[in-house]
Amino acid sequence: GGGPNVLEVDGLVVTYGRSVLALSGVSLNVPRGGAVALLGANGAGKTTLLRAVTGLLPLYDAEVRGGTIRFDDRPVIGRDASALVRAGIAQSLEGRRIFPELTVEENLRVGAFAVRDRAAIPARQAELLELFPRLGERLRQPGGLLSGGEQQMLAIARALMAGPELLVLDEPSLGLAPLVVAEIGAALRTVTDRGTAVLLVDQGTALALGVTHDAHLLEHGRIVASGPTTTLLADDRVREAYLGTR
Ligand code: ATP
């Protein structure tokens, strides 16, 4: 598709089980090559939205009850996570859930499972190791021996091995030191500069400010404010949402 948005979410309603309403009519767009942050307190529905976009709701006994999601002008709902990776939506949602027994390089190869052009994989890996030099220094080490920050870098790099058009991230800065967060932010800026769109959930403000242009504030499953990330992060409602959790 050639529209201005790579991702369009319109009126999305999601429940867990039969009754827990997690999203009640959420609409947002991610422009092609753009970077958008989703802000909000614990339980607001941020992770649920990311699960919907990446095809992971069925794993959590959750269901779409209304609305639509379109990626590249094609419907997303009903397609499974690996089909969506092949279509161009890569994600790192489960924090640092890398494979601890596999080496760094093997972890990266796992991320390339859906790549049809196998000959392109070494060049992509080399490009990602330039982006995350620490991973290059540790290619043959088991992933489990990396520091928390390095494991987060590996999780992001693994997702990028798929060569996605959209990268979806949940709390990549959680528990990491400010210097490491800055390193990850610089890498993600390069990623968006090269044309990959990003949809980011992060409770820290550093990545949202450093990487995204636009942001939305979720409250109890609804978007209650939207705007440039800098403006929104200065909003009292956002400050309150964050103060409520940290
Ligand atoms: P957090 O930062 O705590 O993850 P969040 O903004 O990502 O918050 P969600 O995790 O999307 O919020 O949760 C939205 C709502 O859905 C909450 O009411 C939560 O209790 C509920 N919920 C989330 N996961 C499940 C689940 N697996 N089963 C049942 N209810 C769930």
Residues whose N, C-alpha, C, O or C-beta is under 5 A from the ligand:
A	BS01	ATP	Y16 V20 A22 A41 N42 G43 A44 G45 K46 T47 T48 Y60
